[in-house]
Amino acid sequence: MPSVEPGIVMVARGTQAVAMRLPVDVALGRRVVADGKSFDVDDDRMSRDHATVRFDKGAWVITDLASRNGTFVNGLRITGEVRRQGNTVLRLGHTICVLLADASGHPADGDGTVGPELARAFAAVRHAGSQPALLLQGEAGADHELAARLYHDASPRRAGPLVTVACSSMPDGVAERLLFGAQKGVIQSIGHFQMAQGGTIVLDDIAALQLAAQSRLLRLLERRQLEPLGVQVGIPIDVGVVATAHLELRLAVAERRFDDGLYRRLATTIVKLPPLRDRKVDVARIVQREVVAMGSQLAAHARLVEACLVRPWPGNVRELIAAVRDAANRALANDCDVVRPEDLDDSAGMTTGALGPATAVNRKPTVAAALDKATIEVALARAKNVITVAARALGVHRSELYQLMDQHGIVFTDDT
């Protein structure tokens, strides 16, 4: 099992994209000191000696050194020393760092938008290219299309077609005909599998596939023969199959919504794609890339990068790209060359629990259990640490919010 390697990556300073790996135990400020060495940081919003960061017993320990403009952890200003577990976003002045629980593979420099977390998954996908079928598990928008293309390009069928089918969009009762084709007398209907012959077919959101079609797909994978409707003799077929699942298929099997045999057949080769919220360095890179793509004169402010880093992005990469482009368009409409957090829509990248008071209507009593740490911290930051306001936005009682903060290790000075 590979060793876990905590690390600090500086990703933004002012309007500049930065890619700098820092030692784990470090004194940060306009002068950065670590491992007996020091260098200067050009950020006049930072104090000379601003904060210290160290990793202790599986947690990040961040200490504000009475800085002039404050130290912000996951969007919240801290006082004194705090401990945070997992990936953490740190802002000092207009400089953003990501504290990674596992920074294995993160380079000291570079500007790619595929960090090592996703790169490891993509390497597994390429390795699976020799297999007849691959199951991609991951949330919607988590780079399934790119992963499917990588599988296709790594397979012996790379010269053939790549056909994508949205299983959730197929009307009831016609999935078998659309996928496998049909023949009635001399009239023949070509299905998606025939179109993909010699190449790869991508079955997006396979959990939505009707049970009858699932059974026919299992037979195809077992026999490597296509059985169109109305045809008694199977037709040999050479097609690589990529199935994507946005939900846990084992749960669908337990609920008898998914064929157990088909799951076991697909589960021989599974690659899990990490959600965007677990790839925080990638978030920063995507934000900076998309802003520039909307106009060469544009730049992403560090606080825009921070605002995107602390949001959970349930829609993953697609949602982030759309939100950043929308923010860039707002800046352009206002004749601004810098895209700021104020240009970002309030609801962008948020789960329903943190969208505001309107979402608290008709909530079930179990809503508190569904609120994750990122959602709570964003709501607190928007409420300027006023517990009553944040609790109202989240749809919970302030006493419940205090309990959740204690549960997630969220500590700050209450402005009330």
N, C-alpha and C positions, 0 to 999 in steps of 0.2 A: 504494500500500500504506500503510495507516494506521501512524503512528509509534508505537513502543512507549514507554510512559510508566510507569516504575517508581514505586511509591508505597507509603506506609505507612498502614494503616487500624487504628485502635484499635477493638476490638470488644467488650471486656468489662473491667469493673473491679469486683472483689468480686462481688456478686450483681447488679450493674447491667449492662444492655445499653448499649453505647456505640457510636456511629457517628461517628467523628472522623477526618478525613483530616489527616495530618501531613506536613510537608516531608520530602524524602528524606534530607537530611543533618541529623541532629537529636541533641541531647543529652537523654537521657531520665532521669527520676527524679521525685521529688516536685515538682521544678521542671523543666519542659520548656523547652528553649531551642532556637530555630530561627529563621533569617532575621532575627536581631537582636531577636526578640521572645521573651517568656517567659510561661508561665502555670503555675499550681499544679495538681497531681494529688492527689486525696484518697485515698491508699493508704499506710497506715502500715507496710506490709511492704516498701515501696520505700525505698531510700536517697535522700538528697537529690540526689546526683549518682550515678546507678546505672550507666548504660551509654550508649554512643554508637552510632549506626547511620549508615552511609553506603553509597552505591552506587558501586562502582568497577569498571570494565572488565567489566560484565555480571554482577557478583556482589555480594551483600550482605556488608558488612564490619561485624561486630558486636563491640564491645569492652566487656568487663565492667570497671568502674572500681572493683575491689575492694569490690563491694557487700556489704552485711551478709547478705542472704538469697539472693544468687546471681542469675545471669542464665541463663535456660533457653532453648535454641534447639532447636526440634523435639522438645521433651520432655527434652533432656539439658542438665545444668548445664555451662557452659563456664568455662574459665579463660583470662583474657587476651583475645586477639583470634582470631576465627574468620571464615572466608569460606564463604558458602553461595550456591549458584546456585538459581534458580527461586523459587517461592513458599515462604516460610519463616514458621514460627510462633515468636513471641517472647513470653516471659513474664518480667515483672519484678514481684516481689512477687505481688499478686493482680490485675495488669493484663496484659491480653493484646492483642498487636498482631499483625497479619498483614502481612508484607512481601511485596508483590506485584511480580513481575517486569514485569507489565503491569497497571497500575491504571486504564487508560483507561475513563472512564465511571463510575468509583466516585465517588459524591457525598460531600460533606463531612458530610452527615447523612442520616438516613432509616432506616427499619426494615423495608424489604421483604426478602423471602426470595428474590427473583429478582434476582441481581446482573447487572452488564453482560455477563458472559461468556454466561450463559444468555439474557439479553435480546436479545443480538445474534442468537443462533440462532433465537429466537422471531420476531424481525423478519423473518428470511429465510423462516420458515415461513409467516407471513402474506402475504409477497410471492408465495409459491408458490401461494396460494389460487386463482389464475386458471388454474393448470396442471391437466391432467386426472389427473396422478399425481405422487406425491411419495415419495421414499425417505428415511426417517429412519434414520440410522446412529448407534448409541450403545449403551453397555452396558445390560444389563437394569436396570430401575429408574431410568433416567436421564430421567424426565419425558416418556416417549413419549406417554402418554395425554393429557397437557395439550397437547403439541405437535399431536397429531392433532385435538383439539378446536379449537385455534386455526386450523388449516388449514380445517376444516369451516366455522367461523364467518366466515372470510375469503373463502369460495368463493361462486360464484353459486348453489350448492345448499344454502345455509345453512338454508333453511326445511325441508329434507328430513330424513330420518332419519340418524342416525350409528350404524352397525353395526360392532361389533368382533368379530373372529374370531381365536381362538388357533390358529394353524396347527399348533403342536406337539401340540395336544390332539385333533386329528382322527384317528380310527382308520384304519389302513391299508386302502386299497381303496375308501374312501367319500368321499374329499376332493372329488372332482369332483361327486358328487351333492349333497353338503352345500353346496358353494359355488355351483354353477351350476344346480342343480335337475335334474329328470328327468321324462320323460313316457313312459308305457307304456299305449297305448290311450287310454282316457278318464281314467286315473289320473295325476294330476299331482303332483309333489313340488316344493315351493317351496324354492329355495336362498337363501343369504345375499345374493347379488347382487340377486335379485328383491326381497328385503326392503329393500335399500338404494337401490332405484330412486329417482332424484330427489334423492339425498343423497350420503353418503360411506361407503365401507367401509374399515375398518382391518384389514389383514392382519398380525397381530402375529407376529414371528419367521418371516418369509417363507422363510427358508432351510430351514425344516422342512417346507415344502410339497412334496408328492410331484411327481415330474417330469412325470407325465401332466397333473396339474392346472396345473403351471407353463406347459405348452404351450398349454393351453386359455385360461389367463389372458392369455398373450401375444397370442393371436388376438383376444381381447375388447378389449385395449388398442389394437390396430392397427385393428380394424374398427368399434369401438364397437358391437358386436353381441354379444348373449348367445346361447350355443349350449347349451341344456340337453341332457342325455343323452337320446338317442332322438328328438331333433328335428332335422330336416334343414335347416330354414330358420332363419337367425339372427333374433333379436328385438332391435330397436334399444333401447339402454340408455343412460341418462345417469347415471353414477355417478363420483364422484371416488374415486380409489384412493390410500390411504396404506399403504405397506409399511414395516414396521420390521425392522431387521436388527441383531442384537446382535453378530454376527461380521462380519468382512470378506467381503463377498459375492464379491469377485474371487477369493479363495482357494477358495470353494465352486465357482466356475466352473472354475477350474484343475483341481480334483479331480473334475469332471464330476458334481457334486452339485446344481448350479444351472444353469438354462438360460441360455446366453450371450446369446441374443436378448432374453430377458426382462430380464436385467441391463442390457443396453444401453438398452432402452426406459425402465426405471426410472431409470437413471443420468443422464438428461437433467436431472433436478431432484433434487439431493441436499442434505440439510441434516444436518450432524453435530452431535449434542447432546453437550456437554462432560460428562465424568464429574464426580461430586461432588467428588472429591479435587482437581480443578482450579478449584473454586469455594469457596475456603476461607471467604471472608466469608459466603457463603450458609450454610455449615455452622454457623457461630456463630449466625446468625439463626434457623435452623431449630431448633437446640438450645434457644435461649431461648424461642422461640414454643411449642414442644411441651411444655416444662416447665410454663409458665403455663397451657396448655390443659388439663393434667391436674389443675390445682387453682390457683385464683387466689391462694392463700396461698403457693404454691411459687415458688422462685427457683433459677436455675441458678448454681452457684458458678463462678467464673472457671476453676478448675482442671478442672471438668467440661468446660467449653468447650475448654480446651487439650487434654484427653484425646481429645475427639472430633476436634479439628482435626488431630492428628498420626496418626490412623488412616486407612488407605486406603479403607475402605468399598466393597468390591467389589460389594455389593448396592445401592449408591447411595442415593437419597433414601428409598426404601421401607425399607431396612435401618436407616438412621439414625433414622428416625421410630419404628420399632418398638423399637429399642434405648433411645432416650431415654424413651419411654413406660414401658418396663419399669423403667428406673432410677428414674423418678418414682414408680412404684408401690412400689418398695422403700423409698424415702424416706418415703412416706406410711405404709407398714406399720410403720415405726420411729418414727412421730410426729415426723418431721423436716420442717422447712419449707424446708430448703436441700438441693438435690440435688447430691451430691458425686461425684467420680470413683470412689470406692469403691462407689457404687451401680450403676456401669456394669459389665455382664458382661465378664469377661476376654476372651471370644472375639468380642465385638461389634465389627464393623467391621474385623476382621482377615482377612488372607489366611491360607491354611492353613499357610504357612511360619512364622508367628509365634504359633501357638496353643499351643505348649508341647511338652514332651518326647514326649508320646504321638504327636504328628504326625511325629516323626522316624523312626518305624518304617517299614522297607521303602522308604525314599526312593531315588530314582534318583540316580546320580552327578551329574546335571546340575542338581540342585536349587539349587546356589549361583547359577547363572546366572539363575534365575527370581526371586531375591530382589531386591525393589526397595529404594530408599533409605528410604522411609517405614517399611516392614516392619522393616528392620534397626534403625532408630532407635528404634522402639517396643520392640523386643526388648531393646535395650541399656538403655533407660530402666527397663523392668520388672526387669532384672537388676541395677539400680543400678550400671551400667557395668562389671560383672564379666564379662570376656570369656568365660571358661569357661562360665558359666551361660547367657549369651546365645547362645553357639555351640551349646550343647546344645539349647536351646529351638528354634533355627532348623534343627537337624539338619545342621550343618556342623562341620568341624574348626576349632579356634580360628585356625589359620594361614589357612584359607580366609576366615574372618570378617575377619581383619586385611586381607587382600587386597581384600575387598569394601568395607571401610571406606575404604581408600585410593582405590579406584576411584570411590566416590561422594563423596569429599571429606569424610568424617566424621572429625572430630578431637576428642578429649577426653582428660582425664586418667584413666588406668586406675586404678581403685580397688584392684586386686590388688597 
